[in-house]
Amino acid sequence: MAEVGLTQVIVVVGFLAVLIAVQIVLRRHATGIGNRLGRGREIRLVEVTPIGQHERLCLVEADGQRILVLTGRQGAGAFLQLGQVTPPASQAQP
């Protein structure tokens, strides 16, 4: 059976310490890093409704606009721009 030397133990413990430190840094700065990686996007999938065996109707918001997208087996079939997104009456400011 192979012996485990002191150097190997030190290397493994050091590697684990570095991994833990990286995890702590990423958790503390998760929002900043996430925004830089694209989490702050302006495109949002609002709802998906299946309308057939292979077709779906998707409601997408992009830059304050609502867009209906019909997708099927061959990919996106049609787009229809619905207009500006309006906030619900409960959120509207007087």
N, C-alpha and C positions, 0 to 999 in steps of 0.2 A: 504494500500500500504506500502511496506517495505521501511524503511529509509536507505539511503546510508550513512554509517559512514565515518569519516575522515580516519580511518585506512584502509578501503576498497579502498578509492580513492588513498591513498598513495601506497598501494600494486599494484594496476592496473597501476599507472603511473610508478612505479619502474620497473615492469615487461616489460612494453613497452620500457622504456629506455634501459634495458638490451638487448631486441631484436634488437633495432636500433644499439646499439654498436656492437653486434655480426655481423649484416649485414655489417656494415662499415669495420670491421676487415676482413671479408671474401672477400669483394670486393677488398680491398687493396692487399691481399695475395692470390688472386684467382689462379694465375699461379703456385705458389709454392704448394699450396694445391692440385690443379688439377693434377700436376705431381706425387705427392705422392699417389693419388687415382687412377692412371692408365691412365691419359689422354696422357701421353707421350709414348703410345704404339707404337710398330713397325709393327703392322698389320693394313692394310688399304684396304677398299673395293673400288676398282677403278671403276668398272662398273658392272651393272646387266642387262642381256638381257633375256626376256622371249622367250623360244623356243617351247613352247607347252602350253596346258591348265594348267598343274600343274608343268612344268619343267622350271628351270631357269639356265642360264649359268652365273657364277659370276667370275670376274677377281679380284684376291686378290694379294696384295703385302705384303710380310712378310720377314723381314731381307734382303731386297735387291733382293728378288726373286719374280718372277711373277708366280702365280698358277691359273689354270682354275679349277673351282669347278662346277660340275653338280649337282644340287639339284632337288629333286622331292618330291612327296607326302610322300614318305617313309623316307626322309632325304637326306643326301649327298650320291650321287650315285657313283661319280668318281672324281678323282683328276688327273691333268696333270701339272707337273712342266715345265714351259716355259723357265726358265733360269734367268740370271741376268737382273736387270732393267738398261737400258742405258739412260742417260739424252739426251733430244733433242739436235740437232746440235746448236740451238740458245743459249743453256745453257752450252755447252761444252767449257772448257777452252783451249786456244791454248797452 
